């Protein structure tokens, strides 16, 4: 009886160990996904070990780059694939990505795929032809492995050096932020139109694929692409809806120490 009980315990222990070994890789990927989804602190924990952990354990998405995705400040913070997939990464990788990946390149991205949208939050991007890889290890000069502003911070501020600019064309696709929030549109000629997410939702019918729109605002056009941070949008230049821009983060009231017209700027960081 005692011998039989011992054998049964050994078998159960062996089965448990075998199951644990079989699922080690899957658990590592799920842990990374859970940490990334859990918030800035968890994402920092993943990034701080980015040089240790293998990003290739995460789901892989392959595609051909149609163009760069851009922020209102002119940083590259994503890739737009020919099949409509949006790939997001933090703006501090902008220089590395532009050096390694060009429009027309086939790439492999490891990261997290959205449930209902063709959207990927990248942890690494590899150019298939050269094998060169850019991996997110956190912004240079910041806390080790700290999250870039693209992931969990406030939305990018309007460009400081943008020029008045207009665009007109047919909407090819709607664009989204890394959390899946609607934040703009891609025109058939490759122009990127950005709106604050609340305004993009309010005007979602105007920026549906197939709609013809006219946009005026601030932005730029250079060798990376063309972007318009919309101030007004409509079917034509004489039928524009004004875009309500978000207030700066320090603006909490009509004036005084909490911000507002005539209020002093926020104090510098201590």
Order of alpha helices (4+ residues) and beta strands (2+ residues): alpha-alpha-alpha-beta-beta-beta-alpha-beta-beta-beta-alpha-beta-beta-beta-alpha-beta-beta-beta
